[in-house]
Amino acid sequence: MFEKLLEIRKNSYSPYTNFPTSSIVVTKDGKEFVGTNVEDASTRAGSCAERSAIFSAISQGVKKGDFKEIHILASKDENPGTPCFVCRQMLSELFEKDCKVYCYSETGNIKAFTINELCPYPFDEFTEEDVK
């Protein structure tokens, strides 16, 4: 996966931070969906690589619960980066709590987490009782 992440990262559009990132989402049936970060001058309208890959999967028919794992390259040194909190929320909503999140460093070091480890207290879906 690391070599694929390096190749995908070349497609990043990150002229403002100069911090290209890439991600690969894998579904339970083995399909892979890729994403890179895409920035804009406002810094608010862009997207992280993780959400880019997830959006691609959803756009092609993948449903909540179909995800198996995600691989992320967000690093400029030997320390693997982890998803931002916006991405963590997306992961916690669409992935099962025991799904794996593999975070890679620039040098290929890997740290693995479960969704539950990265998101122990996510916003949960609202129920009818919540809005009363």
C-alpha positions in Angstrom: 0.0 0.0 0.0 2.8 2.4 0.8 4.1 2.5 -2.8 0.5 3.1 -4.0 0.1 6.0 -1.5 3.3 7.6 -2.7 2.1 7.5 -6.3 -1.4 8.8 -5.5 0.1 11.6 -3.4 1.6 13.1 -6.6 -2.0 14.1 -7.6 -2.5 16.3 -4.5 -3.3 19.9 -5.0 -1.7 21.5 -2.0 -0.1 24.8 -3.1 -0.9 26.6 0.2 0.4 24.2 2.8 2.8 22.3 0.6 1.7 19.2 2.5 0.5 16.6 0.1 -1.4 13.7 1.5 -3.0 10.5 0.0 -5.4 7.8 1.1 -6.8 4.5 0.0 -10.1 3.2 1.3 -10.6 -0.6 1.0 -14.1 -2.1 1.1 -15.0 -5.5 2.4 -15.2 -6.9 -1.1 -11.7 -5.7 -1.8 -12.4 -2.6 -4.0 -10.0 0.3 -3.5 -10.9 4.0 -3.8 -8.2 6.7 -3.7 -8.0 10.3 -2.6 -5.7 13.2 -2.2 -6.0 16.4 -0.3 -7.3 19.3 -2.4 -6.8 22.8 -1.1 -8.1 26.3 -2.0 -7.1 29.8 -0.9 -9.9 30.0 1.7 -8.5 26.8 3.4 -12.1 25.9 4.3 -13.5 24.6 1.0 -10.9 22.0 0.3 -10.9 18.3 1.4 -8.5 16.0 3.2 -7.3 12.9 1.4 -9.3 10.6 3.7 -12.6 12.3 2.9 -11.7 12.5 -0.8 -11.3 8.7 -0.9 -14.5 8.2 1.1 -16.5 10.6 -1.1 -15.2 8.7 -4.2 -16.4 5.4 -2.7 -19.8 6.7 -1.7 -20.2 8.3 -5.1 -19.7 4.9 -6.7 -22.3 3.1 -4.5 -20.4 2.1 -1.4 -22.6 2.2 1.7 -22.1 2.7 5.4 -20.7 -0.5 6.8 -19.2 -1.6 3.5 -15.8 -0.3 4.5 -13.0 -2.6 5.7 -10.0 -0.3 6.2 -8.3 3.0 5.3 -4.6 3.7 4.5 -3.3 7.2 5.0 0.0 8.9 4.1 0.2 12.3 5.9 3.7 12.9 6.9 6.9 14.7 6.1 9.2 12.7 8.3 9.4 9.3 10.1 6.3 9.9 12.2 3.0 8.7 10.8 0.3 11.4 10.8 -3.3 10.6 11.9 -6.6 11.9 10.5 -7.9 15.3 11.5 -10.9 15.4 13.7 -13.3 16.2 10.8 -12.1 13.1 9.0 -12.3 11.1 12.3 -16.0 12.0 12.5 -16.6 10.8 9.0 -14.7 7.6 9.7 -16.7 7.0 12.9 -20.0 7.4 11.0 -19.3 5.2 8.0 -16.8 2.6 9.3 -17.5 -0.1 11.9 -15.7 0.6 15.2 -13.2 -2.3 14.8 -12.1 -1.2 11.2 -8.4 -0.5 10.9 -6.8 2.8 10.1 -3.3 2.4 8.8 -1.2 5.6 9.1 2.1 5.8 7.2 5.1 8.0 7.5 7.2 9.5 4.8 9.7 6.8 5.3 7.2 3.9 5.4 6.7 3.5 9.1 3.2 2.3 9.9 0.9 2.8 12.9 -2.4 1.0 13.0 -5.5 2.0 15.0 -9.1 1.0 15.2 -11.8 3.5 14.5 -12.8 3.2 18.2 -9.2 4.0 19.3 -9.1 7.2 17.1 -12.7 8.2 17.9 -13.6 7.1 21.4 -16.3 9.8 21.8 -17.7 10.6 18.4 -20.8 12.6 17.7 -23.5 9.9 17.3 -26.4 9.9 14.9 -29.4 11.7 16.2 -32.5 9.7 17.2 -36.0 10.9 17.4 -35.6 11.1 21.2 -32.6 13.5 20.8 -34.5 16.2 19.0 -37.4 16.3 21.5 
